[in-house]
Structure formats: C-alpha cells, structure tokens
Amino acid sequence: MSKFFKYGGIVASVVLIAFGVGAIYMGIDGRDRVQSDLAREQIVGTPDSTIPGQKVDTGSEAQAFAATIRKHTLEATQGKTYAEMERFVDEQGQPTNDENAAAKDPKSGEPVANGARNIWVTSTALQTALNTAYFAEGVATFAIVMGIAMLLSGAGFLILTLRVLREPAGQTAAESAPTPRREAVAA
C-alpha cells in the first residue's frame, strides 16, 4: 500500500472526527438556542392543552401548543379555516363573499373585511413559529446523532489505518504471528 493511501486514511479519519465533533457541537448549540428562545417567550400551556400550566421550552411542547392554538382558532371561527371563510361582512355582521352586499367602511368606501379571517392570519403565524421550533430541535438532534456516527466512524477508520501502517508491506497477520519453537530431540 503506498504512503499516499496510508496517510490519506489518517487524514480522512481525522476529518471525519473533526466533522463529527463539529456536528455534535452545532447540534447541542442548536437545541440550546431553540429551548432558550422558547423559554424567553414565557408561553404557558392553557388548561385545555396537553401541557396545562407547563412552560413551553422544548420543541415537542411547542408542537403541542401549536395544536392548541389551532383548536382555539377553529372554535373561534365555528370550525372554518381561512380559505373556507367569507371575505366580507354585511350590515348585520353576517359573513358574505358578495362585495356588493358587504357593509362599506364609511371612511374608505371599501367593503368591510371579515375580521374573523384575521384570527387565522395571526394563528397561522404563531403555529408556524412553534412548529418551526419543533422542526429545528429535531434537526439539531439529528445533527448530534450524525456527529456521533461520524466521530465513531472516523475513530474506527483511524484505528484500522494505524494498524495497516504498523505492518510491513506484504506481511499479513498470519505471517506476523510468532511460530512455536521446536525442541531438539536428543538422539
């Protein structure tokens, strides 16, 4: 085996170990950042949530609270999503898609928007932020696991490469094993 391949094996092993350590560090830092950013917002699970009274400071708690926000939004809009709701309200406050039947804003003369649709805009923004925290924490955990895998692979390759470097060229393990000594038989 040429020196290029032998030392290339060492370099590749060291690079794998370095990337593994880097990935582990980045994953731990990412998880910490997600959790501290969530804690900073002081979100507490509502009594009807799956995390009642609990501070939302992990990705899984963020996902659970996002589901609670969606549930509350559906309750506030009588089970309708943003796309299912009418765009305007009429003079009696009833939803309508007919621009001509909609109440007019006295200042602008434009049809009055259905305010309940704004609930969905806010709700979607909050749910997206919380679900992104859940996703980010999952990615950070994946980075930690991949970092450990790269670290172990690099260490294994390094051990194998160093073992190959110690053996003289062409010598196998069987050849390098000590041979038993023969005792001379007295005649």
LINLIN-V441759 format. One record per helix or strand. SS is the DSSP state (~ for helix, > for strand). FROM is the first residue (numbers start at 0). TO is the last residue. If there is no record, write none. Layout:
ss = {SS & SS}
from = {FROM & FROM}
to = {TO & TO}
This chain:
ss = {~ & > & > & ~ & ~ & > & > & > & > & > & ~ & ~}
from = {2 & 43 & 54 & 58 & 81 & 87 & 94 & 103 & 110 & 112 & 114 & 172}
to = {39 & 43 & 54 & 75 & 83 & 88 & 95 & 103 & 110 & 112 & 165 & 175}
